[in-house]
């Protein structure tokens, strides 16, 4: 049964996605943060987001993004394995690097 997940983009992720918000339908039965992000970055129209979001060596989004599910940062939940439910909001905020 398809499930709707709302994705919000901030900062450079908004520019890369060319939108501040996206509603996506997930076909899998028990989607996680990891599977939804994987689904997002596999879309050809979001190739520039993939370059900014995923770490080049590990393909992990956490070094480059603060990931929030319905108001809670995923490290306080179950990390990338956090289960998503119908109408959850997944927010991606860029992390500033440098010194």
Buried (B, 14 or more C-beta within 10 A) or exposed (E): EEBEBBBBBBBBBBBBBEEEEBEBEBEEEEBBBBBBBBBBBEEEEBEBBBEBBBEEEEEBBBEBBBBBBBEEEBEEBEEBEBEBEEEBBBBBBBEEEEE
